[in-house]
Amino acid sequence: MKIVLIALPHPYLRQPMSQISLGLLYIASTLESFDHDVEVKNYSAFTTEDAIADLPDADIYGITITSMEMLQANRFAFLIKRKYCNRSIILGGSGTISDEFVDWEYVDAICKGEGELAILRMTRDVENGNLKKIYAFESIKDIDNLPFPARHLISHQGGNIFAYNKNYIGDGSVTILTSRGCPFDCAFCSAPHLNQMMRYRDPDLIAKEIKHVIDEYGIRQFRISDDMFTANEKHVRTVCEKIKDLDIAWRISVRAKPLSIDLLQTMKDAGCREISIGIESFDDNVLRILNKKITAEDNVLALKMCADVGLKTRLLFMIRTPGQTKKTVPTNIAYLNYVPYDIIACTTFVPLPGSDIWNNPSKYNIEILNRNMDDYNFYFFNKFGENKLKDIIRIKDRSLEDLNQETIYFKNYLKSTGKLNMG
């Protein structure tokens, strides 16, 4: 069958081509291994009109989405149906954890969870004329059996991934996985409901894939996109041992713990140059309510250890969260004035479908005012300037005016530091 896999346009991003969905490339390589004719269309930098004009005919269109792209995907599906009648359109990715926003008039099926096994069943069902609406498969236990992502199907592998667009070895980048799953259950995240079981790739296979990328594409910069890279220290150390002589630079995202000076030094020696840490807040009350299972002092220790080792740090931060009080912003500023860090990526909180906050807002003392996914954009900036604040949630014992003023004040403070990620 002819199958076209699609990454939707991302007009709100300043660098839409910096990364492509790794899941889409895994789906593509799985389909190719079963002799399907596959194209991958990365329309991140396209307008919707140009994407539809470029779209080839196919038997099946697979679109990867996040929750915030669901309504956009519905509209894109409508345009596909208008151009090519009677074709099958399926959705996958983290956005399909909830099916409440799917427009079944134009979307034929969705996959909940990891898609490599589901896509094979779905293509067979399309051929047999009995495609179901919802497919949900258990997480793949042996991820070593998956073929390498089909990077040969895209013309642009990846762009800037490091802070301030720095390149350490050549240019370009590739995203890679060393594990799947996350054992934690943060209240704002839907990932635990998708793949909480940790599974680890064979370190020899990881090294083999990196060597393949170097040989085929000449790229030596990698973003390791594991949900929880440091969940198994032994595995991290073995991976580092296997890749330390490959002359690569890489970036990871981690929690503030578990981390240690020795482990950070081991990662640096293997080519790690930048660590993004899910700080979220320095307000212990906020961290408790978000179920982060860390404290402000855990965050401080992690940043100090990274500085001692000489690793660049990117703070992943949120404002307008459940639990925010009048003390939250001053507390955050006080900590940010003395902890070491290189860049901060701050987002405005929105409740994502599938997360515990979305499912149980009263538990977190909030009211969800707006469930229109088109209004769910947590970035401060777009390629044209600054995004307008939208009232998505209300903390029940606080006014929206106070929350908005605090957000603006905190954003202006971050801009004054010169360390706010605006890309």
Phi, psi and omega per residue, in radians:
M1 nan 2.662 3.051
K2 -1.595 2.117 -3.083
I3 -2.216 2.240 3.080
V4 -1.948 2.164 3.117
L5 -1.810 2.353 -2.907
I6 -2.203 2.282 2.850
A7 -1.762 2.145 -3.013
L8 -1.180 2.785 3.004
P9 -1.022 2.493 3.130
H10 -2.188 1.260 -3.059
P11 -1.174 -0.266 -3.086
Y12 -1.552 -0.064 -3.120
L13 -1.688 2.490 3.108
R14 -1.351 -0.540 3.119
Q15 -2.254 1.274 -3.019
P16 -1.154 -0.322 -3.093
M17 -1.729 0.233 -3.099
S18 -1.197 -0.549 3.129
Q19 -2.591 2.656 3.008
I20 -2.071 2.709 3.131
S21 -1.017 2.048 3.093
L22 -1.166 -0.582 3.112
G23 -1.040 -0.668 3.123
L24 -1.085 -0.685 -3.128
L25 -1.280 -0.548 3.038
Y26 -1.177 -0.726 3.091
I27 -1.046 -0.764 -3.109
A28 -1.083 -0.781 -3.117
S29 -1.197 -0.584 3.075
T30 -1.125 -0.784 3.118
L31 -1.114 -0.726 3.120
E32 -1.081 -0.629 -3.132
S33 -1.165 -0.274 3.059
F34 -1.899 0.412 2.967
D35 1.189 0.421 3.014
H36 -1.436 2.652 3.074
D37 -1.534 1.941 -2.960
V38 -2.104 2.376 2.926
E39 -2.138 2.505 3.020
V40 -1.974 2.157 3.132
K41 -1.965 1.853 3.088
N42 -1.602 1.703 -3.080
Y43 -1.674 0.362 -3.051
S44 -0.959 -0.703 -3.079
A45 -1.651 0.083 -3.118
F46 -1.577 2.757 2.822
T47 -1.393 2.814 3.111
T48 -1.053 -0.729 -3.123
E49 -1.075 -0.778 -3.134
D50 -1.198 -0.616 3.121
A51 -1.115 -0.825 3.133
I52 -1.103 -0.688 3.119
A53 -1.103 -0.599 -3.118
D54 -1.406 -0.346 -2.958
L55 -1.131 2.185 3.100
P56 -1.429 2.884 3.073
D57 -1.271 2.586 -3.139
A58 -2.787 2.933 3.049
D59 -1.394 -0.657 -3.088
I60 -2.357 2.429 2.988
Y61 -2.026 2.168 3.083
G62 -1.941 2.176 -3.080
I63 -2.026 2.212 3.065
T64 -1.606 2.378 -3.049
I65 -2.466 2.702 2.840
T66 -1.733 3.021 3.138
S67 -1.004 -0.674 -3.068
M68 -1.284 -0.159 3.135
E69 -1.775 0.069 -3.030
M70 -1.062 -0.834 -3.122
L71 -1.185 -0.631 3.056
Q72 -1.080 -0.716 3.121
A73 -1.123 -0.682 3.076
N74 -1.021 -0.786 -3.123
R75 -1.178 -0.652 3.122
F76 -1.168 -0.688 3.102
A77 -1.080 -0.725 3.088
F78 -1.008 -0.754 -3.116
L79 -1.196 -0.619 3.065
I80 -1.109 -0.811 -3.132
K81 -1.078 -0.598 3.138
R82 -1.228 -0.592 -3.136
K83 -1.437 -0.743 -3.114
Y84 -2.221 1.782 -3.079
C85 -1.214 2.633 2.978
N86 1.059 0.511 3.003
R87 -1.716 2.719 -3.109
S88 -1.606 2.298 3.135
I89 -2.101 2.166 -3.141
I90 -2.165 2.585 3.116
L91 -2.007 2.513 3.052
G92 -2.536 -3.141 -3.104
G93 1.794 3.126 -3.041
S94 -1.109 -0.420 -3.098
G95 -1.216 -0.236 -3.099
T96 -1.610 0.140 3.104
I97 -1.050 -0.521 3.045
S98 -2.070 2.394 -3.133
D99 -1.820 0.247 -3.014
E100 -1.226 -0.343 -3.109
F101 -1.872 0.093 -3.112
V102 -1.247 2.302 3.049
D103 -1.617 1.710 -3.033
W104 -1.259 -0.088 3.058
E105 -1.243 -0.510 -3.088
Y106 -2.065 -0.429 3.097
V107 -1.666 2.262 -3.071
D108 -1.590 -0.561 -3.088
A109 -2.796 2.740 3.026
I110 -2.294 2.682 3.042
C111 -1.964 2.187 3.077
K112 -1.759 2.110 3.138
G113 1.691 -2.925 -3.102
E114 -1.089 2.418 -2.888
G115 -1.834 -0.104 -3.017
E116 -1.080 -0.719 3.105
L117 -1.378 -0.667 -3.104
A118 -1.098 -0.693 -3.075
I119 -1.112 -0.573 3.119
L120 -1.200 -0.720 3.079
R121 -1.142 -0.713 -3.103
M122 -1.143 -0.722 3.124
T123 -1.148 -0.666 3.085
R124 -1.114 -0.711 -3.126
D125 -1.205 -0.563 3.037
V126 -1.117 -0.781 3.127
E127 -1.062 -0.657 -3.092
N128 -1.503 -0.088 3.115
G129 1.316 0.404 -3.137
N130 -2.307 0.804 3.122
L131 -1.147 2.227 3.078
K132 -1.514 2.945 -3.127
K133 -1.393 -0.706 -3.026
I134 -2.223 2.263 3.076
Y135 -2.097 2.244 3.122
A136 -2.376 2.025 -3.123
F137 -1.992 2.648 3.040
E138 -1.160 2.739 3.116
S139 -1.038 2.524 -3.139
I140 -1.250 2.136 -3.042
K141 -1.335 -0.757 -3.105
D142 -1.862 1.582 -3.084
I143 -1.342 -0.155 3.061
D144 -1.204 -0.347 3.138
N145 -1.366 -0.188 -3.134
L146 -1.328 2.429 3.045
P147 -1.188 2.775 3.080
F148 -1.030 2.604 3.094
P149 -0.943 2.516 -3.055
A150 -1.407 1.180 -3.104
R151 -1.182 -0.362 3.137
H152 -1.186 -0.211 -3.121
L153 -1.559 -0.024 3.110
I154 -2.135 2.580 -3.086
S155 -1.538 -0.415 -3.115
H156 -2.146 2.000 -3.032
Q157 -1.315 -0.740 -3.121
G158 2.977 2.743 -3.078
G159 -1.978 -2.324 -3.042
N160 -1.268 2.201 3.118
I161 -2.148 -0.234 -3.081
F162 -1.727 2.816 -3.114
A163 -0.992 2.400 3.106
Y164 1.016 0.495 3.070
N165 1.037 0.505 3.136
K166 -1.260 2.476 2.972
N167 -1.943 2.286 -3.127
Y168 -1.683 -0.651 -3.130
I169 -2.455 1.769 -3.092
G170 1.206 -2.554 3.053
D171 -2.486 -3.111 -3.049
G172 1.337 2.933 -3.122
S173 -2.758 2.870 3.084
V174 -2.410 2.495 3.052
T175 -1.656 2.447 -3.090
I176 -2.510 2.679 3.093
L177 -1.989 2.468 2.975
T178 -1.964 -0.224 3.129
S179 -2.764 2.930 2.993
R180 -2.287 2.568 3.070
G181 1.863 2.867 3.072
C182 -2.625 2.185 -3.105
P183 -1.415 -0.069 -3.091
F184 -1.647 2.972 -2.995
D185 -2.455 1.027 -3.141
C186 -1.112 2.443 -2.994
A187 -1.162 -0.429 -3.067
F188 -1.613 -0.043 -2.976
C189 -1.934 2.448 3.090
S190 -1.676 -0.159 -3.065
A191 -0.997 -0.685 -3.136
P192 -1.041 -0.443 3.140
H193 -1.481 -0.114 3.116
L194 -1.721 -0.857 -3.060
N195 -2.720 1.321 -3.110
Q196 -1.350 -0.457 -3.098
M197 -1.242 2.191 3.129
M198 -1.363 2.333 3.034
R199 -2.376 2.423 -3.017
Y200 -2.074 2.419 3.082
R201 -1.419 2.621 3.056
D202 -1.059 2.140 -3.134
P203 -0.974 -0.548 3.096
D204 -1.139 -0.662 3.098
L205 -1.173 -0.656 3.108
I206 -1.080 -0.819 3.113
A207 -1.093 -0.681 3.120
K208 -1.100 -0.731 3.126
E209 -1.137 -0.725 3.110
I210 -1.087 -0.762 3.101
K211 -1.077 -0.665 3.108
H212 -1.086 -0.767 3.126
V213 -1.089 -0.753 3.130
I214 -1.082 -0.811 -3.077
D215 -1.205 -0.713 -3.040
E216 -1.454 -0.626 -2.989
Y217 -2.118 -0.135 3.136
G218 1.167 0.406 -3.107
I219 -1.780 2.329 -3.124
R220 -2.173 0.241 3.113
Q221 -2.028 2.282 -2.989
F222 -2.325 2.473 2.901
R223 -1.868 2.010 3.056
I224 -1.462 1.999 -2.943
S225 -1.825 0.470 3.069
D226 -1.003 2.544 3.012
D227 -1.154 -0.602 -3.062
M228 -2.557 1.327 -3.031
F229 -1.040 -0.661 -3.027
T230 -1.672 0.339 -3.116
A231 -1.103 -0.534 -3.103
N232 -2.250 1.788 -3.044
E233 -1.070 -0.684 -3.133
K234 -1.063 -0.737 3.135
H235 -1.138 -0.755 3.116
V236 -1.012 -0.798 -3.108
R237 -1.129 -0.681 3.132
T238 -1.177 -0.741 3.082
V239 -1.025 -0.810 -3.138
C240 -1.052 -0.690 3.118
E241 -1.093 -0.663 -3.087
K242 -1.301 -0.474 -3.011
I243 -1.926 -0.042 -2.976
K244 -1.143 -0.400 -3.114
D245 -1.756 0.222 -3.063
L246 -1.582 -0.042 3.109
D247 0.999 1.058 3.131
I248 -2.217 2.835 3.018
A249 -2.131 2.397 -3.092
W250 -2.522 2.802 -3.111
R251 -2.237 2.537 3.081
I252 -2.351 2.876 2.979
S253 -2.043 2.333 -3.069
V254 -2.442 2.993 2.914
R255 -1.540 2.895 3.128
A256 -1.166 -0.411 3.010
K257 -2.642 2.568 0.186
P258 -1.441 2.254 3.011
L259 -2.529 2.684 3.055
S260 -2.572 2.755 3.095
I261 -0.976 -0.790 -3.073
D262 -1.128 -0.734 3.140
L263 -1.170 -0.721 3.115
L264 -1.097 -0.684 3.109
Q265 -1.153 -0.677 3.091
T266 -1.076 -0.739 3.126
M267 -1.159 -0.733 3.127
K268 -1.088 -0.732 3.139
D269 -1.097 -0.409 -3.140
A270 -1.639 0.079 3.052
G271 1.989 -0.044 3.109
C272 -1.150 2.268 -3.124
R273 -2.038 -0.433 -3.059
E274 -2.536 2.420 3.116
I275 -2.149 2.188 2.990
S276 -1.642 2.181 -3.072
I277 -1.997 2.225 3.118
G278 -1.278 1.333 -3.126
I279 -1.269 -0.850 -3.120
E280 1.205 -0.880 -3.089
S281 -2.901 2.768 2.966
F282 -1.829 0.183 3.079
D283 -1.618 1.972 -3.080
D284 -1.054 -0.551 3.112
N285 -1.146 -0.757 3.093
V286 -1.106 -0.779 -3.136
L287 -1.067 -0.669 3.122
R288 -1.155 -0.802 -3.108
I289 -1.150 -0.618 3.111
L290 -1.350 -0.048 3.125
N291 1.046 0.695 -3.141
K292 -1.291 -0.413 -3.106
K293 1.036 0.598 2.979
I294 -2.438 2.921 3.103
T295 -2.083 2.976 3.081
A296 -1.041 -0.682 3.139
E297 -1.213 -0.538 2.994
D298 -1.059 -0.736 3.106
N299 -1.092 -0.756 3.140
V300 -1.077 -0.806 -3.111
L301 -1.070 -0.756 -3.137
A302 -1.052 -0.756 -3.119
L303 -1.193 -0.654 3.120
K304 -1.174 -0.694 3.121
M305 -1.117 -0.735 3.115
C306 -1.088 -0.725 3.123
A307 -1.127 -0.713 3.141
D308 -1.091 -0.623 -3.133
V309 -1.401 -0.410 -3.130
G310 1.650 0.469 3.100
L311 -1.666 2.402 3.047
K312 -1.215 2.465 -3.111
T313 -2.139 2.341 3.044
R314 -1.973 2.073 3.114
L315 -1.455 2.200 3.012
L316 -1.696 2.023 -2.909
F317 -2.276 2.727 3.078
M318 -2.366 2.565 3.044
I319 -2.263 2.812 -3.096
R320 1.217 0.597 -3.099
T321 -1.565 2.815 2.912
P322 -0.951 2.503 3.134
G323 1.554 -0.120 3.141
Q324 -1.203 2.278 3.081
T325 -2.119 -3.114 3.110
K326 -1.106 -0.334 -3.128
K327 -1.507 -0.245 -2.993
T328 -1.121 -0.928 -3.097
V329 -1.100 -0.828 3.070
P330 -1.028 -0.646 3.099
T331 -1.120 -0.807 3.128
N332 -1.054 -0.752 -3.130
I333 -1.138 -0.717 3.138
A334 -1.041 -0.780 3.117
Y335 -1.170 -0.780 -3.086
L336 -1.137 -0.379 3.119
N337 -1.297 -0.259 -3.118
Y338 -2.250 -0.258 3.118
V339 -1.391 2.602 3.106
P340 -1.426 2.285 3.018
Y341 -2.823 2.858 -3.048
D342 -1.880 -0.619 -3.118
I343 -2.687 2.630 3.131
I344 -2.234 2.273 3.056
A345 -1.891 1.819 -3.072
C346 -1.896 2.313 3.111
T347 -2.095 2.754 3.008
T348 -1.575 2.304 -3.037
F349 -1.138 2.339 2.917
V350 -2.316 2.495 -3.135
P351 -1.381 2.127 -3.087
L352 -1.597 2.359 3.048
P353 -0.915 2.389 -3.100
G354 1.681 -0.379 3.101
S355 -1.372 2.806 -3.140
D356 -1.170 -0.554 3.123
I357 -1.155 -0.696 3.089
W358 -1.111 -0.765 -3.064
N359 -1.306 -0.522 -3.037
N360 -2.378 1.103 -3.053
P361 -1.060 -0.613 -3.112
S362 -1.112 -0.543 3.091
K363 -1.034 -0.460 -3.094
Y364 -1.880 0.257 3.073
N365 1.042 0.648 3.090
I366 -2.258 2.837 2.993
E367 -2.126 2.260 3.082
I368 -1.464 1.955 -3.049
L369 -1.480 -0.481 -2.972
N370 -2.446 2.097 3.108
R371 -1.977 0.397 3.071
N372 -1.484 1.903 -3.053
M373 -1.083 -0.390 3.089
D374 -1.125 -0.407 3.125
D375 -1.603 -0.036 -3.073
Y376 -1.574 1.576 3.057
N377 -2.328 1.971 -3.029
F378 -1.610 0.072 -3.140
Y379 -1.446 2.540 3.030
F380 -1.247 -0.576 -2.953
F381 -2.195 2.676 2.929
N382 -2.217 -3.106 -3.049
K383 -1.238 -0.168 3.135
F384 -1.789 -0.229 -3.096
G385 2.673 -2.427 -3.095
E386 -1.743 2.475 3.075
N387 -1.362 2.509 3.082
K388 -1.321 2.395 3.083
L389 -1.153 2.387 3.088
K390 -2.156 2.470 -3.093
D391 -1.445 1.681 -3.108
I392 -1.661 -0.745 3.111
I393 -2.212 2.824 2.998
R394 -2.262 2.172 2.985
I395 -1.295 2.184 -2.854
K396 -1.071 -0.557 -3.111
D397 -1.802 0.367 -3.137
R398 -2.355 2.699 3.140
S399 -1.520 2.629 3.075
L400 -1.119 -0.597 3.133
E401 -1.066 -0.769 3.115
D402 -1.106 -0.754 -3.116
L403 -1.097 -0.739 3.133
N404 -1.163 -0.741 3.124
Q405 -1.101 -0.719 3.122
E406 -1.122 -0.677 3.134
T407 -1.119 -0.806 3.140
I408 -1.115 -0.740 3.132
Y409 -1.071 -0.773 -3.112
F410 -1.191 -0.711 3.104
K411 -1.068 -0.754 3.133
N412 -1.131 -0.655 3.061
Y413 -1.068 -0.818 -3.121
L414 -1.070 -0.704 3.107
K415 -1.089 -0.610 -3.104
S416 -1.212 -0.379 -3.132
T417 -1.323 -0.368 -3.057
G418 1.324 0.135 -3.101
K419 -1.973 0.078 -3.107
L420 -1.354 2.221 3.078
N421 -1.225 2.045 -3.094
M422 -1.967 0.218 -3.096
G423 -1.977 nan nan
